[in-house]
Amino acid sequence: MTNPKIRFIHSSSANSYQFEHNHPFHPIRYALSISLLEHVHALTAAAIMEPPSYEMKDMLRLAHHESYVEAIQQLSAASAPSELRENAELYGFHADDTPFFAGMHEAACAIVAGTVHAVEEVLSGRTEHAYHMAGGLHHALPNRAAGFCIYNDAVIAIRAAQQKHQARVLYIDTDVHHGDGVQLAFYADPSVCTYSIHETGKFLFPGTGYQYERGIEQGYGTCINVPLEPYTEDESWLDSFEYTLRKTIDYYKPDLIISQHGCDAHAYDPLSHLHCSIAIYERIPMIIHELAHTYCGGKWVALGGGGYDLWRVVPRAWSLVWLEMSDHPLRDELLHARSSNVLTPLPESWVQQWQSLSPEQLPKYWQDVAGSIEAIPRREEITARNKQIAVVAVQDL
């Protein structure tokens, strides 16, 4: 029986959001994560909610210029005009980053629909929590694609919710890359607080998200950035996160939390330099879940985001969000295992199903095995710097 307090939302059309075959942003992540949840009896196919169809023309305008949307629609067609194809970089479509592909408009719209529906389900009171792991395309800008993101589903969903519900929203972004597109959209808007913890832009795309980026005009003080040093490990990451997030939410007191769960701060991730383990991805949803019930009556929408170790990290990290959100018994088992310093096996049936397709040896446990991630010599220096950054990030709250 479906739990009325939670929704797992996923559009089958989102599986078509695929650049080139070997592109790091690959929809196999969804299949792997959903499969893992099915193998631990935390999700059934019948419980997955397909979002409804929306009239997208006006909805996309909530975040994007009309000329940009028109260009995407044309580039999405198999017979896109040659002149537009040759000038696609004007709209952010670069072959080595975010290449355009046939059907991208429809696939991106499916992701937008999923996030809009997740937010509406929660704010309407039909459910407490909703999870849309295909969402979280936080880099898309009003007139440009960027960082594998075409339409900014979070911005669209928040603005749609503002129009209908006048909700105060706290957007929490734990992706290793700064949530620049969402920040830009609400930089002067006091009704949306954007919080992003990420690797410093000194060394990583998109090169933004410094602690002095606080918002402008009426929105000043409702933009919080926590840029961490390269090679930050678990303890320093979590200390920085808990300290700054708790101060932020106590100051802002939102009606709704929307969290983006990019899982590319893991040491295995090929596109960043942070050095965390799966332990932070167990703790992040626990903290957010607690805060949602403390500050906003449990109203919580979780999205996916980045994560480019597709096989070893993403399925575990994204599954942990749902285990927490659904109060699944495995969540408590994992918590007890961690406190007892023991390992909890992943289902052997899941490993057997996917191992032949994986270029890596799949993990055997939910946790990372001790010693599998090499320690960083500069730990004390990095930790000290991160403490300074965290204090400055919330000093005015």
C-alpha positions as CSV (number, residue, x, y, z in Angstrom):
1,M,0.0,0.0,0.0
2,T,1.3,3.5,-0.9
3,N,2.2,5.6,2.1
4,P,0.1,8.8,1.8
5,K,2.8,10.9,3.6
6,I,5.5,10.3,0.9
7,R,5.6,10.4,-2.9
8,F,8.3,9.0,-5.2
9,I,7.9,10.9,-8.5
10,H,9.7,9.8,-11.7
11,S,8.7,10.4,-15.3
12,S,9.7,7.6,-17.8
13,S,10.4,10.5,-20.3
14,A,13.2,11.7,-18.0
15,N,15.1,8.6,-19.0
16,S,15.5,10.2,-22.5
17,Y,17.5,13.1,-21.0
18,Q,20.8,11.7,-22.4
19,F,23.6,13.5,-24.1
20,E,26.2,11.4,-25.9
21,H,26.5,7.7,-24.8
22,N,29.7,8.3,-22.8
23,H,28.6,11.6,-21.3
24,P,29.0,11.7,-17.5
25,F,25.4,12.9,-17.0
26,H,23.7,9.6,-17.8
27,P,20.2,8.4,-17.0
28,I,21.4,5.0,-16.0
29,R,21.7,6.6,-12.6
30,Y,17.9,6.6,-12.2
31,A,17.6,2.9,-13.2
32,L,20.4,1.9,-10.8
33,S,18.9,3.8,-7.9
34,I,15.4,2.7,-8.4
35,S,16.5,-0.9,-8.8
36,L,18.5,-0.7,-5.5
37,L,15.4,0.6,-3.7
38,E,13.3,-2.2,-5.2
39,H,15.8,-4.9,-4.1
40,V,15.7,-3.7,-0.5
41,H,11.9,-3.6,-0.6
42,A,11.8,0.2,-0.1
43,L,10.0,0.9,-3.4
44,T,7.7,-0.8,-5.8
45,A,7.0,0.0,-9.4
46,A,3.3,0.7,-8.5
47,A,4.4,3.3,-6.0
48,I,6.3,5.4,-8.5
49,M,4.1,8.4,-9.5
50,E,4.2,9.7,-13.1
51,P,3.8,13.5,-13.1
52,P,0.9,14.9,-15.0
53,S,1.2,16.8,-18.2
54,Y,1.5,20.6,-17.9
55,E,1.1,23.5,-20.3
56,M,4.8,24.2,-20.6
57,K,4.8,27.4,-22.5
58,D,3.9,29.7,-19.6
59,M,5.6,27.5,-17.1
60,L,9.0,27.7,-18.8
61,R,8.7,31.5,-18.9
62,L,8.9,31.5,-15.1
63,A,12.7,30.9,-15.5
64,H,13.7,31.3,-19.1
65,H,13.5,33.8,-22.0
66,E,11.1,32.9,-24.7
67,S,13.8,33.1,-27.4
68,Y,15.8,30.5,-25.5
69,V,12.9,28.1,-25.2
70,E,12.2,28.5,-28.9
71,A,15.9,27.8,-29.8
72,I,15.8,24.6,-27.6
73,Q,12.6,23.4,-29.3
74,Q,14.2,23.9,-32.7
75,L,17.5,22.3,-31.7
76,S,15.5,19.4,-30.2
77,A,14.0,18.6,-33.6
78,A,15.7,16.1,-35.9
79,S,15.7,18.7,-38.6
80,A,17.0,21.7,-36.7
81,P,18.0,24.6,-38.9
82,S,21.7,24.4,-39.9
83,E,22.3,28.1,-39.0
84,L,21.0,27.5,-35.5
85,R,23.0,24.3,-35.1
86,E,26.1,26.2,-36.1
87,N,25.4,28.9,-33.5
88,A,24.2,26.7,-30.7
89,E,27.0,27.9,-28.4
90,L,25.1,31.2,-28.2
91,Y,22.6,29.3,-26.0
92,G,25.2,27.4,-24.0
93,F,25.3,24.2,-26.0
94,H,29.0,23.1,-26.1
95,A,30.0,19.8,-27.5
96,D,32.4,19.1,-24.6
97,D,29.9,20.1,-21.8
98,T,26.2,20.4,-22.7
99,P,25.7,19.2,-26.3
100,F,22.2,19.6,-27.8
101,F,20.4,16.3,-28.7
102,A,17.2,15.3,-30.5
103,G,14.3,15.2,-28.1
104,M,16.0,17.3,-25.4
105,H,13.1,19.8,-25.0
106,E,10.6,17.0,-24.3
107,A,13.0,15.2,-21.9
108,A,13.8,18.4,-20.0
109,C,10.1,19.3,-19.8
110,A,9.4,15.9,-18.2
111,I,12.0,16.8,-15.5
112,V,10.4,20.2,-14.9
113,A,7.0,18.5,-14.6
114,G,8.3,16.1,-12.0
115,T,9.7,18.9,-9.8
116,V,6.6,21.1,-10.2
117,H,4.4,18.2,-9.3
118,A,6.5,17.2,-6.3
119,V,6.3,20.8,-4.9
120,E,2.6,21.0,-5.5
121,E,1.9,17.6,-3.8
122,V,3.6,18.9,-0.7
123,L,2.3,22.5,-0.6
124,S,-1.3,21.3,-1.3
125,G,-1.1,19.1,1.7
126,R,-1.6,15.9,-0.2
127,T,1.7,14.6,1.2
128,E,4.4,15.6,3.6
129,H,7.5,14.6,1.6
130,A,8.2,14.1,-2.1
131,Y,11.3,12.8,-3.9
132,H,12.1,13.6,-7.6
133,M,15.6,12.3,-8.2
134,A,15.6,13.3,-11.9
135,G,15.3,17.0,-10.8
136,G,17.9,19.4,-9.6
137,L,19.2,20.9,-12.8
138,H,20.5,23.9,-10.9
139,H,23.0,25.4,-13.5
140,A,20.5,26.4,-16.2
141,L,20.3,30.2,-16.7
142,P,17.5,32.3,-18.2
143,N,19.0,32.3,-21.7
144,R,21.7,29.6,-21.5
145,A,22.2,25.9,-20.9
146,A,25.1,25.2,-18.6
147,G,26.7,22.3,-16.7
148,F,24.5,19.6,-18.2
149,C,21.3,21.6,-17.3
150,I,18.8,22.8,-19.9
151,Y,15.8,24.0,-18.0
152,N,16.0,25.0,-14.3
153,D,13.3,22.8,-12.8
154,A,13.9,24.1,-9.2
155,V,13.5,27.7,-10.2
156,I,10.3,27.0,-12.2
157,A,8.8,24.9,-9.4
158,I,9.5,27.5,-6.8
159,R,8.1,30.4,-8.8
160,A,5.0,28.3,-9.6
161,A,4.6,27.7,-5.9
162,Q,5.0,31.3,-5.1
163,Q,2.3,32.3,-7.4
164,K,-0.2,29.7,-6.0
165,H,0.8,29.4,-2.3
166,Q,3.0,32.5,-1.5
167,A,5.3,30.1,0.4
168,R,8.6,31.0,1.9
169,V,11.1,28.5,0.5
170,L,14.5,27.4,1.8
171,Y,16.5,25.8,-1.1
172,I,19.3,23.6,0.1
173,D,22.0,22.6,-2.4
174,T,24.6,20.0,-1.4
175,D,26.0,19.4,-4.9
176,V,29.7,19.8,-5.1
177,H,29.1,22.5,-7.8
178,H,27.6,25.8,-6.7
179,G,23.9,26.2,-7.4
180,D,24.4,29.3,-9.5
181,G,21.3,29.2,-11.6
182,V,19.0,29.0,-8.6
183,Q,20.9,31.7,-6.7
184,L,20.8,34.1,-9.6
185,A,17.0,33.6,-10.0
186,F,16.3,34.6,-6.3
187,Y,19.3,36.9,-5.6
188,A,17.0,39.9,-4.9
189,D,14.0,37.9,-3.6
190,P,13.5,37.7,0.2
191,S,10.8,35.0,-0.1
192,V,13.4,32.4,-1.2
193,C,16.6,31.7,0.8
194,T,19.2,29.8,-1.3
195,Y,21.8,27.8,0.6
196,S,24.7,26.1,-1.2
197,I,27.6,24.1,0.2
198,H,30.1,23.2,-2.4
199,E,33.8,23.1,-3.5
200,T,35.2,26.6,-3.8
201,G,34.8,28.2,-7.2
202,K,38.6,28.9,-7.2
203,F,39.1,25.6,-8.8
204,L,35.8,24.2,-9.9
205,F,32.9,25.0,-12.3
206,P,31.0,27.3,-12.2
207,G,33.5,29.5,-10.4
208,T,30.9,31.2,-8.2
209,G,29.4,30.8,-4.8
210,Y,31.8,32.7,-2.5
211,Q,30.8,33.5,1.0
212,Y,30.5,37.2,0.3
213,E,27.7,36.5,-2.3
214,R,24.8,37.4,0.0
215,G,22.0,38.7,-2.2
216,I,21.0,42.2,-3.2
217,E,18.3,44.8,-2.4
218,Q,15.5,43.2,-0.4
219,G,17.1,39.8,-0.9
220,Y,20.3,40.7,0.9
221,G,21.0,38.1,3.6
222,T,18.9,35.4,2.1
223,C,21.7,33.9,0.0
224,I,24.1,31.7,1.9
225,N,27.2,30.1,0.4
226,V,29.7,27.7,2.1
227,P,32.6,27.2,-0.3
228,L,34.8,24.4,1.0
229,E,38.5,23.7,0.3
230,P,39.6,21.0,-2.1
231,Y,40.1,17.6,-0.4
232,T,37.7,18.3,2.4
233,E,36.8,15.1,4.2
234,D,33.7,13.9,6.0
235,E,34.0,15.4,9.4
236,S,34.9,18.9,8.2
237,W,32.2,18.7,5.5
238,L,29.5,17.7,8.0
239,D,30.7,20.2,10.7
240,S,30.5,23.0,8.2
241,F,27.1,21.9,6.9
242,E,25.4,21.4,10.3
243,Y,26.7,24.7,11.7
244,T,25.7,26.9,8.8
245,L,22.4,25.2,7.9
246,R,21.1,25.2,11.4
247,K,21.8,28.9,11.7
248,T,20.3,29.6,8.3
249,I,17.0,27.8,8.9
250,D,16.6,29.2,12.4
251,Y,17.0,32.7,11.0
252,Y,14.8,32.2,7.9
253,K,12.1,29.9,9.2
254,P,10.7,28.6,5.9
255,D,7.3,27.1,5.0
256,L,9.0,24.5,2.7
257,I,12.4,23.0,2.2
258,I,13.5,22.0,-1.3
259,S,16.9,20.1,-1.2
260,Q,19.1,19.2,-4.1
261,H,21.2,16.0,-3.4
262,G,24.0,16.1,-5.9
263,C,26.4,13.4,-4.7
264,D,29.6,14.5,-6.4
265,A,31.5,15.5,-3.3
266,H,32.5,11.8,-2.9
267,A,36.2,11.0,-3.3
268,Y,35.4,8.7,-6.2
269,D,33.7,11.4,-8.3
270,P,35.7,12.2,-11.4
271,L,34.5,15.8,-11.7
272,S,35.5,17.4,-8.4
273,H,38.2,17.5,-5.7
274,L,36.4,16.9,-2.4
275,H,37.3,13.8,-0.6
276,C,34.2,12.6,1.3
277,S,32.7,9.1,1.7
278,I,29.2,7.8,1.5
279,A,28.9,8.7,5.2
280,I,27.9,12.3,4.4
281,Y,25.1,11.1,2.2
282,E,23.6,9.1,5.0
283,R,23.8,12.1,7.3
284,I,22.5,14.9,4.9
285,P,18.9,13.6,4.5
286,M,18.7,12.8,8.2
287,I,19.5,16.4,9.1
288,I,17.2,17.9,6.5
289,H,14.4,15.5,7.6
290,E,14.7,16.6,11.2
291,L,14.7,20.3,10.2
292,A,11.7,19.9,8.0
293,H,9.6,18.6,10.9
294,T,11.0,21.2,13.3
295,Y,10.5,24.3,11.2
296,C,7.9,23.7,8.4
297,G,5.5,20.9,9.4
298,G,7.5,18.3,7.6
299,K,7.1,20.0,4.1
300,W,10.1,18.7,2.2
301,V,10.8,18.1,-1.5
302,A,14.1,16.3,-2.4
303,L,15.7,16.4,-5.8
304,G,18.7,14.6,-7.4
305,G,21.4,16.6,-9.2
306,G,25.0,15.8,-10.0
307,G,26.9,12.6,-9.3
308,Y,29.3,11.1,-11.8
309,D,30.5,7.9,-10.3
310,L,27.4,6.4,-11.7
311,W,27.8,2.8,-10.4
312,R,29.5,2.9,-7.0
313,V,28.2,6.2,-5.5
314,V,25.0,7.5,-7.0
315,P,22.7,4.5,-6.3
316,R,23.7,4.3,-2.7
317,A,23.6,8.1,-2.1
318,W,20.3,8.6,-3.8
319,S,18.7,5.6,-2.2
320,L,19.7,6.9,1.2
321,V,17.5,9.9,0.6
322,W,14.4,7.8,0.1
323,L,15.2,5.4,3.0
324,E,15.3,8.5,5.3
325,M,12.3,10.2,3.8
326,S,10.2,7.0,4.0
327,D,11.4,6.1,7.5
328,H,12.4,2.7,6.1
329,P,13.6,0.2,8.7
330,L,16.9,-0.2,6.8
331,R,17.7,3.5,7.7
332,D,17.8,2.5,11.4
333,E,19.8,-0.6,10.7
334,L,22.4,1.5,8.9
335,L,22.5,4.0,11.7
336,H,23.0,1.2,14.3
337,A,25.7,-0.4,12.0
338,R,27.6,2.9,11.8
339,S,27.5,3.4,15.6
340,S,28.7,-0.2,16.0
341,N,31.4,0.2,13.3
342,V,30.1,-2.7,11.3
343,L,29.2,-2.9,7.6
344,T,25.8,-3.5,6.1
345,P,25.8,-5.6,2.9
346,L,24.1,-4.3,-0.3
347,P,21.6,-6.9,-1.7
348,E,23.6,-9.5,-3.6
349,S,20.8,-9.8,-6.1
350,W,21.3,-6.1,-7.0
351,V,25.0,-6.5,-7.4
352,Q,24.5,-9.6,-9.6
353,Q,22.0,-7.8,-11.8
354,W,24.2,-4.9,-12.6
355,Q,27.9,-6.1,-12.3
356,S,28.2,-7.3,-15.8
357,L,27.3,-3.8,-17.1
358,S,29.5,-1.8,-14.7
359,P,33.0,-0.7,-15.6
360,E,33.9,-0.8,-11.9
361,Q,33.7,-3.4,-9.2
362,L,30.4,-2.6,-7.5
363,P,30.5,-2.1,-3.8
364,K,29.5,-4.9,-1.5
365,Y,28.3,-2.7,1.4
366,W,26.2,0.4,1.9
367,Q,29.2,2.0,3.7
368,D,32.6,2.6,2.2
369,V,35.1,0.1,3.5
370,A,37.7,1.5,5.8
371,G,40.9,2.3,4.0
372,S,39.3,2.3,0.5
373,I,39.6,6.1,0.5
374,E,43.1,7.4,1.1
375,A,43.4,10.0,3.9
376,I,44.6,13.5,3.0
377,P,47.8,14.8,4.6
378,R,46.6,18.5,4.8
379,R,43.6,17.5,6.9
380,E,44.2,20.0,9.8
381,E,44.9,22.9,7.5
382,I,41.8,22.2,5.4
383,T,39.6,21.8,8.4
384,A,40.8,25.1,9.9
385,R,40.1,27.0,6.7
386,N,36.6,25.4,6.4
387,K,35.8,26.5,9.9
388,Q,36.7,30.1,9.0
389,I,34.6,30.0,5.9
390,A,31.6,28.6,7.8
391,V,31.7,31.3,10.4
392,V,31.9,34.1,7.8
393,A,29.1,32.5,5.7
394,V,26.5,33.0,8.5
395,Q,28.1,35.8,10.6
396,D,25.2,38.2,9.9
397,L,22.4,35.7,10.9
